[in-house]
Amino acid sequence: MRLALALALAALSCNSAAEWVMVYDNGEYIAYADPDTVSKEGHLAQMSDLIDLKSPQSSPYGRQHASSTAHSEFDCQNPRIRTIAFSLHSGQMGDGDLVETVAESNRWLPVAPGTLLNVLWQLACSPT
């Protein structure tokens, strides 16, 4: 598990090398995914994504950020997702200073139709 977390954090620190593909735009942010980071084991898949805010926002701790990167695990049998690694960045597209980081969460979130999580789940869980 530590190796998986280390690899996820390493992937998040290499944003400039990522092949971000726009997957969602809701007016407040544009979401990107990196299909090259999809890995599957059984009914679980993992993938990295990036949220680029159209205007900076404050985190729950009051820190300004312009983008976030995440590496998440998706349950392809039961539509749900959990975060493996999550970072807030001061600049657009994951650049700038690292504002906050969050390590692995054991909490699964349901994936509702028509949401960004559903778009990411479909991409991560699609047959290759």
N, C-alpha and C positions, 0 to 999 in steps of 0.2 A: 504494500500500500504506500509506503514512503517513496519507493521508486516511482510509482505512478504520479504522486503529488509532485515530486521533483521534476519529472518530465513535463508535467502540465505547466508548472511555473516556468520552466525553461522555454516552453513553447510560447507562453504569454510574453516573455521578455524579448522575443524575436519578432515583434509586430511588423517591422519593415520587411521581413522576408516572407510574411504570410501572403497568400493569394486570396485576398478578401473578395467575396462576391456579394453584392447587395441583394438582400432577401426580403426587406421590409422597410417601408417609409410611412410613418404615421403623422408627419407634420412637425412633431417635436424632436424626433430622432430618426436616424437611418441605421438600420441593423445590417450587419455583414456576417457571413459565415466563411470559414476556411474549409472547403470540402476535402482538401489534402490531409486534414487532421483527423478525419473520420477513422475510427478503429472500432472493430466489433469483436465481441467475445460472447458466444451464446446469444441470448436475447437482449444483451446490453450493448450500447454503442456510446462512444465518446466523440466530442467535437468541440472546437474552439469557435467563439463568436466575438464580435465587437459591436458596441453601441456607440455611435457618434452623435452627440447631442448638438442640436442646432443652436442652442445658447447654453452657456455654462450653468450648472445647478449646484446646489449644496447637498452634500451627503447627509445621512442622519446625524453625523458628528459635526456638521457645519463646515466641512471642507469643500471648497470649490473644485469642480472637475468638469472636463469637457468631453470625456469619453470613458468607456469601461471595456475591459476584456474579461472573458470568462472561458473556462474549460469545464464542460458539463458532461454528465452521464445521463443517458436516455434509456428508459425501459421500453423496448420495442414491442413487448406483448401487452403491457398495460400503459396507456399514454401518460407518462409521468417523467419528471426530470429532477436531477439534484446537481448542485454545484460542487465541483472538485476544487476549483481555484477561481478567484474573482479579484480584479484589481481596478481601481479608479485612477485615471490619469489626468494631469492638468491640461494637456494639449489634445487636439483633435486626433482621431485615428490611432489612439493608444500611444501617442508621443508625449513629450514633456515629462514632468516630474511624476513619480509614483506617489499618489495621494493617500491611498489606503489599500490594504490587501486583506482578503479573507480566505482562510484555508477550507478544507473539505467540510461539507455539511452532510449529515446523515438524513436530513429532512427531505423527503420527496414532495414535489409540488405537482398537482394534477395539470395536465395539458388540456386546455379548453379549445374547442374548434374556433377558428378565426382569429387566434392570437399569435403574437410573435413566437411564443413557446411552441405552438403547433407547427409553425413554419420550420423552426429549427428541428423539432422532433421528426417531422417528415423527411427533412434532408438527411439527418443523421441515420435514420432507420430505413431509408429507401434501399432496395436491393441494388447491389453493385453490378 
